[in-house]
Amino acid sequence: MKHAHTPVLLIVDDSASSRKVLREVLRDLPVEIVEENNGRSGAERALQILPDLILMDYRMPVMDGPEAVAQIRSHQLAARIPILMITGETASDKMLSSFQSGVLDFIHKPFDPVQLKAQVESYLRLAEINRRFVLATMDRVTERPNMMALQEDVDDEGGCNPLLFLRSKEVAAVRRLYGAEIGDQLERSVCARIEDIAGKMFRVACHLYVIDRGSLVLRFIDPDGYIDSESAPTIMRTFEHHLGEEEFEVENLLFTCEFRMVVSLPGPTVLDDGMVAFEDGRDAIRGPSMVFAGEVVAQRRETIHANLQTLTTIRNSLREDQVLAYAQPLVDLRSGNTIGYECLMRIRDAAGLVLTPYQFLDVAKSSRYYPDMTLRMLDQARRVFSDSSCKCSLNYSIVDVENKRVVERTIALLKEYPRFARNLIIELVEQEDGSDFNLIGGFIQQLRDCGAQVAIDDFGSGYSNLRRLVELDFTYVKIDGSLVRDIVTSERSQQLVNWVVDFARQADIELIAEFVETEEHRQRLLEMGVTLGQGYLYGRPVALTDILAGQQHSRC
């Protein structure tokens, strides 16, 4: 059960009698009163306890009120505490110096009990609003400012200071492996060490923010441009070197952390650019340990522009019936006879150029258009091969298998055209590790129930897990072209293909070799026991309409 917050009121006054009067006037308020008798000890206590409200005398020994207030305000965590100045003077210069130091209001001597109490109650309400804001802008694990605080600070200064983003995957890994308590201790230790190293190494002040677990930002106060495009690489590499030498001890365990860094130089979009570059490298396993946000963002803009153009081309290709089926012969390597074709997707752009999947497939799969493209391919293949004895293979990805409309339309069409179904091979490609194998297995069973056959494309990726290969009941395995390409010259490739052949023979799975480009490839594959193949030796992909017209290949 959470307890209500009790406000803390700090009274700093060298006069014991004044402190006594203040206590008496405020005794009915639900506050905890803490007292100090000089400006220096008052400032120290304020930074120690972070009270909700401070009443500060103007004239005191050791350190006067305005100086103590300025010292308190110089610390980020105390910047929002309401401070009222106690004074018996009304001189404008005294009031001006107080306001300039960070005072919000004045309490005048002699005290008016009713007015004093009303003032304190009013500022306690403001303090509660501030307290909630601070909680919202504070990372509770490390007690450092969070992303909201960073956004506000960058906005306030107009992006005029550089930012350094740091990410350590080890922090998240430790939390996952050893629990939140050890993970929290490690992160607090990392923050303290970064602040210590940064304070000693950089010639300018900097503030640390925690924007996510293991993700930190240093905001530099750099009005003179100490960190710029020329100096930043050397400065940050030195900083990275110091961090890399650190060991962090938690519960008698030693940890080291590697950091990926993004430097975002001053400008109106310093935070946005930094976040784009920071997120861009979140899942990177390899790559540079430090990048400049501006360079990453420029590359991203080019990529985004190209992707938008590609997406427009995809949309128009569907509208204008320019999703094209190309086909490459599937050949019996023993006789050289064509027994079927693999149908390959192409699209034609506004300039009349025919684009290959390499140029559009990634964009297509992330769009709503991809299911329609797959169904266009299916329909074109059906029109050509429904009355043919040729085998026909089509590529389906996990995106297709997970799309209810694609699956339902495919199965319905196969039931409507059983001869086409019996000659159809569905090649499953791009097997992500997170794929739902139960869903894939169900789709395969539906295909087989319709008489169709199923192949795994590019043996060596996700579905190539041997247990999955057996579970998913494939008819064919297509040997990855990178293995076939090198079997003439690479003993390692020969060994791998031999292993695939042995496994396929025992599992009663037929093999299809890709990238059969020379007579030497064909001979070596036959020696290994592979009897089906495709590649430039037998023909490049051509438009399916040409096959329909009988211009390029026989009809099997």
C-alpha positions as CSV (number, residue, x, y, z in Angstrom):
1,M,0.0,0.0,0.0
2,K,1.4,3.4,-1.0
3,H,1.6,6.1,1.6
4,A,0.7,9.7,0.9
5,H,3.6,12.0,0.3
6,T,4.4,14.3,3.2
7,P,5.9,17.6,1.9
8,V,9.2,18.7,3.3
9,L,9.7,22.4,4.1
10,L,13.3,23.6,4.5
11,I,13.7,26.9,6.5
12,V,17.2,28.5,6.2
13,D,17.5,31.5,8.6
14,D,20.3,32.5,10.9
15,S,17.7,33.9,13.4
16,A,16.5,31.3,15.8
17,S,13.5,33.6,16.7
18,S,12.5,33.9,13.1
19,R,12.6,30.1,12.6
20,K,10.5,29.7,15.8
21,V,7.9,32.2,14.5
22,L,7.7,30.4,11.2
23,R,7.3,27.0,12.9
24,E,4.4,28.4,15.0
25,V,2.6,29.9,12.1
26,L,2.9,26.8,10.0
27,R,2.4,24.2,12.7
28,D,-1.1,23.3,11.4
29,L,0.1,22.5,7.9
30,P,0.8,18.8,7.0
31,V,4.5,19.4,6.4
32,E,7.8,18.1,7.8
33,I,10.0,21.1,8.7
34,V,13.8,21.0,8.4
35,E,16.0,23.9,9.6
36,E,19.4,25.3,8.8
37,N,21.1,28.4,10.2
38,N,23.3,29.6,7.3
39,G,23.3,29.7,3.6
40,R,26.0,27.2,3.0
41,S,24.6,24.5,5.2
42,G,21.1,25.3,3.8
43,A,22.3,24.8,0.2
44,E,24.0,21.5,1.2
45,R,20.9,20.3,3.0
46,A,18.7,21.3,0.1
47,L,20.7,19.2,-2.4
48,Q,20.8,16.3,0.1
49,I,17.1,16.1,0.8
50,L,15.5,17.9,-2.2
51,P,12.7,19.5,-0.2
52,D,9.3,20.4,-1.7
53,L,9.7,24.1,-0.6
54,I,12.5,26.3,0.7
55,L,12.1,29.5,2.8
56,M,15.5,31.3,2.6
57,D,16.6,34.4,4.5
58,Y,18.3,37.1,2.5
59,R,21.1,38.1,4.9
60,M,23.0,35.3,6.6
61,P,26.6,34.5,7.7
62,V,28.9,32.2,5.8
63,M,26.8,32.5,2.6
64,D,23.9,34.9,1.9
65,G,20.5,33.9,0.5
66,P,20.9,34.8,-3.2
67,E,24.3,32.9,-3.4
68,A,22.8,29.9,-1.7
69,V,19.8,29.9,-4.1
70,A,22.1,30.2,-7.1
71,Q,24.1,27.2,-5.8
72,I,20.9,25.2,-5.4
73,R,19.6,26.1,-8.8
74,S,22.9,25.0,-10.5
75,H,21.9,21.4,-9.8
76,Q,19.4,19.9,-12.2
77,L,17.5,17.9,-9.6
78,A,16.8,21.0,-7.6
79,A,16.0,23.4,-10.4
80,R,12.2,23.2,-9.9
81,I,12.0,23.5,-6.1
82,P,10.1,26.7,-5.2
83,I,12.2,29.1,-3.2
84,L,10.8,32.0,-1.2
85,M,13.1,34.7,0.1
86,I,12.7,36.0,3.6
87,T,13.6,39.7,3.9
88,G,12.9,42.9,5.7
89,E,14.1,45.0,2.8
90,T,12.3,46.3,-0.2
91,A,15.2,47.8,-2.1
92,S,14.7,47.0,-5.8
93,D,18.4,46.0,-6.3
94,K,18.0,43.4,-3.5
95,M,14.8,42.0,-5.0
96,L,16.4,42.0,-8.5
97,S,19.4,40.0,-7.3
98,S,17.1,37.5,-5.6
99,F,15.0,37.0,-8.7
100,Q,18.1,36.6,-10.8
101,S,19.4,33.9,-8.5
102,G,16.2,31.9,-8.9
103,V,13.8,33.1,-6.1
104,L,10.1,32.9,-7.0
105,D,8.6,35.2,-4.4
106,F,9.2,37.1,-1.1
107,I,8.1,36.8,2.5
108,H,8.4,40.1,4.2
109,K,9.2,40.8,7.8
110,P,7.4,41.3,10.1
111,F,5.4,38.2,9.2
112,D,1.7,38.4,8.6
113,P,0.6,35.0,9.8
114,V,-2.5,34.8,7.5
115,Q,-0.6,35.9,4.4
116,L,2.4,33.7,5.2
117,K,0.3,30.6,5.7
118,A,-1.6,31.3,2.4
119,Q,1.7,31.8,0.5
120,V,3.2,28.6,1.8
121,E,0.0,26.6,1.0
122,S,0.0,28.0,-2.5
123,Y,3.6,27.1,-3.2
124,L,3.2,23.7,-1.7
125,R,0.5,23.1,-4.3
126,L,2.9,24.2,-6.9
127,A,5.6,22.0,-5.4
128,E,3.3,19.0,-5.7
129,I,2.8,19.7,-9.4
130,N,6.6,20.0,-9.7
131,R,7.1,16.8,-7.8
132,R,4.9,14.8,-10.1
133,F,6.6,16.4,-13.1
134,V,10.0,15.4,-11.8
135,L,8.8,11.9,-11.2
136,A,7.5,11.8,-14.8
137,T,10.8,13.1,-16.1
138,M,13.0,10.9,-13.9
139,D,14.3,7.4,-14.5
140,R,13.4,5.6,-11.3
141,V,16.1,3.0,-11.5
142,T,19.1,5.4,-11.9
143,E,17.5,8.6,-10.6
144,R,18.7,10.4,-13.7
145,P,16.6,12.5,-16.0
146,N,14.7,10.5,-18.6
147,M,13.7,10.9,-22.3
148,M,10.9,13.5,-21.4
149,A,13.4,15.6,-19.6
150,L,15.9,15.4,-22.5
151,Q,13.2,16.4,-24.9
152,E,12.3,19.5,-22.8
153,D,15.9,20.5,-22.3
154,V,16.8,20.2,-26.0
155,D,13.7,22.1,-27.0
156,D,14.4,24.9,-24.4
157,E,17.9,25.5,-25.8
158,G,16.9,25.1,-29.5
159,G,19.2,22.2,-30.2
160,C,22.3,24.3,-29.9
161,N,24.3,21.6,-28.1
162,P,25.7,18.2,-29.2
163,L,24.4,14.9,-27.9
164,L,26.2,11.6,-27.4
165,F,23.9,8.5,-27.4
166,L,25.3,5.4,-25.8
167,R,23.9,1.9,-25.8
168,S,25.1,-1.2,-23.9
169,K,23.4,-4.5,-24.6
170,E,25.2,-6.0,-21.7
171,V,23.0,-4.1,-19.3
172,A,19.9,-5.7,-20.7
173,A,21.6,-9.1,-20.9
174,V,22.6,-8.9,-17.2
175,R,19.0,-8.0,-16.2
176,R,17.7,-10.9,-18.2
177,L,20.2,-13.4,-16.9
178,Y,20.7,-12.4,-13.3
179,G,17.5,-10.5,-12.5
180,A,16.4,-6.9,-12.1
181,E,18.2,-6.2,-8.9
182,I,21.6,-6.9,-10.2
183,G,20.7,-5.3,-13.5
184,D,19.6,-2.1,-11.7
185,Q,22.8,-2.0,-9.7
186,L,24.9,-2.5,-12.8
187,E,23.1,0.3,-14.6
188,R,23.5,2.7,-11.7
189,S,27.2,1.9,-11.6
190,V,27.5,2.5,-15.3
191,C,25.8,5.8,-15.0
192,A,28.1,6.9,-12.2
193,R,31.2,5.8,-14.0
194,I,30.2,7.6,-17.2
195,E,29.5,10.8,-15.3
196,D,32.9,10.5,-13.6
197,I,34.8,9.9,-16.8
198,A,32.9,12.5,-18.7
199,G,33.5,15.1,-16.0
200,K,37.2,14.5,-16.0
201,M,37.7,14.1,-19.8
202,F,35.5,16.7,-21.5
203,R,36.4,20.4,-21.4
204,V,32.7,21.3,-21.3
205,A,29.9,20.4,-18.8
206,C,27.6,17.6,-19.7
207,H,24.4,16.1,-18.3
208,L,23.4,12.4,-18.4
209,Y,20.0,11.1,-19.3
210,V,18.6,7.5,-19.2
211,I,16.2,7.1,-22.1
212,D,15.8,3.3,-21.9
213,R,17.4,0.3,-20.1
214,G,21.0,0.4,-21.2
215,S,20.4,3.5,-23.4
216,L,21.9,6.8,-22.3
217,V,22.5,10.3,-23.6
218,L,25.1,12.8,-22.7
219,R,24.0,16.4,-23.4
220,F,26.9,18.8,-23.6
221,I,26.8,22.5,-22.7
222,D,29.1,23.6,-25.6
223,P,28.6,27.2,-26.6
224,D,32.1,27.5,-28.1
225,G,31.9,24.5,-30.4
226,Y,34.4,22.3,-28.6
227,I,32.7,19.3,-30.1
228,D,32.3,19.6,-33.9
229,S,32.6,17.4,-37.0
230,E,36.4,17.6,-36.9
231,S,37.1,17.1,-33.2
232,A,34.3,14.7,-32.4
233,P,35.8,11.5,-33.8
234,T,39.0,11.9,-31.7
235,I,37.2,13.1,-28.6
236,M,34.6,10.4,-28.6
237,R,37.1,7.6,-29.5
238,T,39.2,8.6,-26.5
239,F,36.0,8.5,-24.4
240,E,35.1,5.1,-25.8
241,H,38.6,3.8,-25.0
242,H,38.3,4.9,-21.3
243,L,34.8,3.3,-21.1
244,G,36.1,0.1,-22.6
245,E,38.7,-0.3,-19.9
246,E,36.2,-0.1,-17.1
247,E,35.0,-3.1,-15.0
248,F,31.8,-2.9,-13.0
249,E,31.5,-4.9,-9.7
250,V,28.0,-5.9,-8.6
251,E,27.4,-8.4,-5.8
252,N,31.1,-9.6,-6.1
253,L,30.6,-10.2,-9.8
254,L,32.6,-8.3,-12.4
255,F,31.0,-7.1,-15.6
256,T,32.4,-5.3,-18.7
257,C,30.2,-3.3,-21.1
258,E,30.7,-2.4,-24.8
259,F,29.0,0.7,-26.0
260,R,27.7,1.7,-29.4
261,M,27.7,5.4,-29.8
262,V,25.9,8.0,-31.9
263,V,27.2,11.5,-32.1
264,S,24.5,14.1,-33.0
265,L,25.9,17.6,-33.7
266,P,24.0,20.8,-33.0
267,G,21.0,21.8,-35.1
268,P,17.2,22.1,-34.9
269,T,16.8,18.3,-35.4
270,V,19.7,17.2,-33.1
271,L,17.5,15.0,-31.0
272,D,15.4,13.6,-33.8
273,D,18.4,12.8,-35.9
274,G,20.2,11.2,-33.0
275,M,17.2,9.0,-32.2
276,V,16.8,7.9,-35.8
277,A,20.5,6.9,-35.9
278,F,20.3,5.3,-32.5
279,E,17.3,3.2,-33.4
280,D,18.8,2.3,-36.7
281,G,21.6,0.5,-34.9
282,R,19.5,-1.1,-32.1
283,D,19.6,-4.6,-33.5
284,A,23.0,-4.5,-35.2
285,I,25.2,-7.4,-34.3
286,R,28.2,-6.0,-36.2
287,G,29.1,-2.5,-37.5
288,P,30.9,0.6,-36.4
289,S,30.9,1.3,-32.7
290,M,30.4,5.0,-33.4
291,V,28.5,6.8,-36.1
292,F,27.4,10.3,-36.8
293,A,23.7,10.9,-36.8
294,G,23.8,13.3,-39.7
295,E,25.4,10.7,-42.0
296,V,22.9,8.0,-41.0
297,V,19.9,10.3,-41.4
298,A,21.1,11.3,-44.9
299,Q,21.4,7.7,-45.9
300,R,18.0,7.0,-44.4
301,R,16.4,9.8,-46.4
302,E,17.9,8.4,-49.6
303,T,16.6,5.0,-48.7
304,I,13.2,6.3,-47.7
305,H,12.9,8.2,-51.0
306,A,13.9,5.2,-53.0
307,N,11.4,3.0,-51.1
308,L,8.6,5.4,-51.7
309,Q,9.4,5.4,-55.4
310,T,9.5,1.6,-55.4
311,L,6.2,1.4,-53.5
312,T,4.6,3.7,-56.1
313,T,5.9,1.4,-58.9
314,I,4.5,-1.6,-57.1
315,R,1.1,0.0,-56.7
316,N,1.0,1.1,-60.4
317,S,2.1,-2.3,-61.6
318,L,-1.0,-3.8,-59.9
319,R,-3.3,-1.1,-61.3
320,E,-1.8,-1.4,-64.8
321,D,-1.5,-5.2,-64.9
322,Q,2.3,-5.1,-65.0
323,V,3.0,-7.8,-62.4
324,L,4.7,-10.2,-64.7
325,A,5.5,-13.9,-64.5
326,Y,8.9,-14.9,-65.9
327,A,9.9,-18.5,-66.0
328,Q,13.1,-20.5,-65.9
329,P,13.3,-24.1,-67.1
330,L,13.4,-27.0,-64.6
331,V,15.5,-29.7,-66.3
332,D,16.2,-33.4,-66.0
333,L,20.0,-33.3,-65.8
334,R,20.4,-36.8,-67.3
335,S,18.5,-36.1,-70.5
336,G,18.5,-32.4,-70.7
337,N,14.7,-32.4,-71.2
338,T,12.6,-29.6,-69.7
339,I,10.1,-31.0,-67.2
340,G,8.7,-27.7,-65.9
341,Y,9.3,-24.1,-65.0
342,E,9.9,-22.0,-62.0
343,C,7.7,-18.9,-62.2
344,L,9.5,-15.8,-61.0
345,M,7.9,-12.4,-60.2
346,R,8.9,-9.3,-62.1
347,I,7.3,-5.9,-62.4
348,R,7.5,-3.3,-65.1
349,D,8.0,0.4,-64.1
350,A,6.8,3.5,-65.8
351,A,9.9,3.7,-68.0
352,G,9.2,0.2,-69.3
353,L,12.1,-1.4,-67.4
354,V,11.5,-4.9,-66.0
355,L,12.5,-5.0,-62.3
356,T,13.7,-8.2,-60.5
357,P,12.7,-9.1,-57.0
358,Y,16.0,-7.8,-55.7
359,Q,14.8,-4.4,-56.6
360,F,11.4,-4.4,-55.0
361,L,10.6,-7.5,-52.9
362,D,11.6,-6.2,-49.5
363,V,9.4,-3.1,-50.0
364,A,6.6,-5.2,-51.4
365,K,6.5,-7.5,-48.4
366,S,6.2,-4.7,-46.0
367,S,3.2,-3.3,-47.9
368,R,-0.5,-4.2,-48.3
369,Y,0.2,-4.9,-52.0
370,Y,2.2,-8.1,-51.6
371,P,-0.7,-10.6,-51.2
372,D,-2.2,-9.3,-54.5
373,M,1.1,-9.7,-56.2
374,T,1.3,-13.3,-55.1
375,L,-2.2,-14.0,-56.3
376,R,-1.5,-12.4,-59.7
377,M,1.4,-14.8,-60.1
378,L,-0.8,-17.7,-59.1
379,D,-3.4,-16.7,-61.6
380,Q,-0.9,-16.3,-64.5
381,A,0.7,-19.7,-63.8
382,R,-2.8,-21.3,-63.7
383,R,-3.7,-19.8,-67.1
384,V,-0.6,-21.2,-68.7
385,F,-0.2,-24.5,-67.0
386,S,-3.7,-25.7,-66.2
387,D,-3.9,-27.8,-69.3
388,S,-0.2,-28.6,-69.5
389,S,1.9,-31.7,-68.4
390,C,4.7,-29.3,-67.3
391,K,5.5,-28.9,-63.6
392,C,5.2,-25.3,-62.4
393,S,6.7,-23.9,-59.2
394,L,5.8,-20.7,-57.4
395,N,7.5,-19.0,-54.6
396,Y,5.5,-18.4,-51.4
397,S,7.0,-16.6,-48.3
398,I,5.9,-16.7,-44.7
399,V,4.1,-13.5,-45.5
400,D,1.9,-15.4,-47.9
401,V,1.4,-18.3,-45.5
402,E,0.3,-16.0,-42.7
403,N,-2.2,-14.2,-45.0
404,K,-5.6,-15.8,-44.8
405,R,-6.8,-14.5,-48.1
406,V,-3.8,-15.8,-50.0
407,V,-4.1,-19.3,-48.4
408,E,-7.9,-19.5,-49.0
409,R,-7.6,-18.3,-52.6
410,T,-4.7,-20.7,-53.3
411,I,-6.5,-23.8,-51.9
412,A,-9.8,-22.8,-53.7
413,L,-8.0,-22.5,-57.0
414,L,-6.2,-25.8,-56.6
415,K,-9.5,-27.5,-55.9
416,E,-11.1,-25.9,-59.0
417,Y,-8.2,-26.9,-61.2
418,P,-7.0,-30.4,-60.0
419,R,-4.7,-31.0,-63.0
420,F,-2.9,-27.7,-62.3
421,A,-2.7,-28.7,-58.7
422,R,-1.0,-32.0,-59.4
423,N,1.7,-30.3,-61.4
424,L,2.2,-27.4,-59.0
425,I,5.2,-27.1,-56.6
426,I,5.0,-24.4,-54.0
427,E,8.5,-23.3,-52.9
428,L,8.6,-21.9,-49.4
429,V,11.2,-19.2,-49.1
430,E,12.6,-16.7,-46.6
431,Q,12.2,-18.8,-43.5
432,E,12.4,-16.5,-40.5
433,D,13.4,-18.0,-37.1
434,G,10.2,-16.7,-35.5
435,S,7.9,-18.4,-38.0
436,D,4.8,-20.3,-36.8
437,F,5.7,-23.8,-37.9
438,N,2.3,-25.2,-37.0
439,L,0.8,-22.7,-39.4
440,I,3.3,-23.6,-42.1
441,G,2.7,-27.3,-41.5
442,G,-1.1,-26.8,-41.8
443,F,-0.6,-25.0,-45.1
444,I,1.6,-27.7,-46.4
445,Q,-1.0,-30.4,-45.5
446,Q,-3.7,-28.4,-47.3
447,L,-1.5,-28.2,-50.4
448,R,-0.8,-32.0,-50.4
449,D,-4.5,-32.7,-49.9
450,C,-5.1,-30.9,-53.1
451,G,-2.4,-32.9,-54.9
452,A,0.2,-30.2,-55.0
453,Q,3.8,-30.7,-53.9
454,V,6.0,-28.5,-51.7
455,A,9.7,-27.6,-51.9
456,I,12.1,-25.8,-49.5
457,D,14.0,-23.1,-51.3
458,D,17.7,-22.3,-50.6
459,F,18.5,-25.2,-48.3
460,G,20.7,-23.8,-45.5
461,S,18.3,-21.3,-43.9
462,G,15.5,-21.4,-41.4
463,Y,13.6,-24.5,-42.5
464,S,16.8,-26.4,-42.9
465,N,16.8,-27.3,-39.3
466,L,16.7,-31.1,-39.8
467,R,13.9,-31.7,-37.4
468,R,11.8,-29.1,-39.0
469,L,12.6,-30.5,-42.4
470,V,11.2,-33.9,-41.5
471,E,8.2,-32.4,-39.6
472,L,7.1,-30.2,-42.5
473,D,7.0,-33.1,-45.0
474,F,8.6,-31.4,-48.1
475,T,8.7,-33.3,-51.4
476,Y,11.7,-31.4,-52.8
477,V,14.7,-29.6,-51.4
478,K,16.4,-26.9,-53.6
479,I,20.1,-26.8,-52.9
480,D,21.2,-23.3,-52.3
481,G,22.9,-21.8,-55.4
482,S,25.9,-20.6,-53.5
483,L,26.8,-24.3,-52.8
484,V,26.2,-25.5,-56.4
485,R,28.1,-22.6,-57.9
486,D,31.4,-23.7,-56.2
487,I,31.1,-27.5,-56.4
488,V,33.5,-27.6,-59.3
489,T,36.3,-25.7,-57.5
490,S,35.5,-26.1,-53.8
491,E,36.0,-29.3,-51.9
492,R,34.1,-27.8,-49.0
493,S,31.0,-27.2,-51.2
494,Q,31.3,-30.7,-52.6
495,Q,31.3,-32.1,-49.1
496,L,28.2,-30.1,-48.1
497,V,26.3,-31.1,-51.2
498,N,27.2,-34.7,-50.7
499,W,25.9,-34.4,-47.1
500,V,22.6,-32.9,-48.4
501,V,22.3,-35.8,-51.0
502,D,22.9,-38.4,-48.4
503,F,20.3,-36.9,-46.1
504,A,17.7,-36.4,-48.9
505,R,18.2,-40.1,-50.0
506,Q,17.4,-41.3,-46.5
507,A,14.5,-38.9,-46.0
508,D,13.0,-39.8,-49.5
509,I,13.3,-36.1,-50.6
510,E,14.1,-35.2,-54.2
511,L,16.8,-32.6,-54.8
512,I,16.8,-29.7,-57.3
513,A,20.1,-27.9,-57.9
514,E,20.1,-24.2,-58.6
515,F,22.8,-22.2,-60.4
516,V,23.6,-25.0,-62.9
517,E,25.7,-22.7,-65.2
518,T,28.2,-25.0,-66.9
519,E,28.5,-28.5,-68.3
520,E,31.0,-29.1,-65.4
521,H,28.3,-28.3,-62.9
522,R,25.9,-30.7,-64.6
523,Q,28.4,-33.6,-64.6
524,R,29.5,-33.1,-61.0
525,L,25.9,-33.0,-59.8
526,L,25.0,-36.2,-61.7
527,E,28.1,-37.9,-60.1
528,M,26.7,-36.8,-56.7
529,G,23.3,-38.2,-57.5
530,V,21.4,-34.9,-58.2
531,T,19.1,-35.4,-61.2
532,L,17.1,-32.2,-61.4
533,G,18.4,-28.6,-61.9
534,Q,18.0,-25.2,-63.3
535,G,20.3,-22.4,-64.3
536,Y,21.8,-20.5,-67.1
537,L,23.1,-23.6,-68.8
538,Y,19.5,-24.3,-69.7
539,G,18.1,-20.9,-70.0
540,R,17.6,-17.5,-68.3
541,P,14.2,-16.5,-67.1
542,V,11.9,-15.3,-69.9
543,A,8.4,-13.9,-69.9
544,L,5.7,-16.6,-69.3
545,T,3.8,-15.1,-72.2
546,D,6.6,-16.2,-74.5
547,I,6.3,-19.8,-73.2
548,L,2.6,-19.7,-73.8
549,A,3.2,-18.6,-77.4
550,G,5.8,-21.4,-77.7
551,Q,8.5,-19.0,-78.8
552,Q,11.2,-19.9,-76.3
553,H,10.7,-23.4,-74.9
554,S,8.8,-26.5,-75.6
555,R,5.6,-27.3,-73.6
556,C,7.2,-30.3,-71.9
